[in-house]
């Protein structure tokens, strides 16, 4: 599946610090539990990529799949 294709898969995501000083992104979907641990610097890079993608999505002018508008 391409990153630019819609999907019917629903998932929950949680993000928080671990007791070992890592940042955990925890993804849970049908029968899948995926804990991903990152160094704080890596987590900051991911956050920057998320913000950049959000800006590009806004510039594309396509509404989110939920159809919500601000």
N, C-alpha and C positions, 0 to 999 in steps of 0.2 A: 504494500500500500504506500502510495506517495504521501508526503506531508501535506500536499495541497488538495487531497481528496477527502470528502466528507465520510464520516463513519457513524454507524449506529451503535457503536460500543460506548457504554456509559462507565465512568470510573470515578472513584473518590480520590482526592489527593490531600495529603497533610504535609506540612512543612514545619520543621522545628529543629532545635539544637539537640545533640545527644550529650550524654554524660562524659563522652570522650573528646568533646570539643569539635565535633563534626557537625555538619548541617545535613539533616536527613530529609529527603523527599520520599514520602511513602505513598505508593499508588496501589489501590485495591480495585479490582474489577472481577467479573464473574470467574471465580475459581483461581484468581491470580492475586498474590500479595508480593509487591516488589519494593523492598526497602533499598534506597539508593543513598549512600553516604558520600559527602563531598567535603573537602577542605574548605574553610571559610572563603579563601580567595577564589576557589572554583565556583562556589555558590554565588559570589558577587558577579562573576563573569556570566553565569546563567541568568541572574537577575537582569543584567544589562542586555542580554540577548532577548529576554522576554519583553522588556520595555521597548527595544528597537522593533521587535515584531509587532507589538501593539500599535506603535506609531505607524508602521507601514500598513497595517490592516485598516487603521482609520483613514489613511490617505487613499486607500483603494476604494473607499466609499461603499463597500458592500456591508449591509447590516449583518449582525451576528445571527447564527441559525435560530436563536430563540425569538428573533424579531423585535427584541426590546430596543427602544431608542432612548437616548438621554435627553 
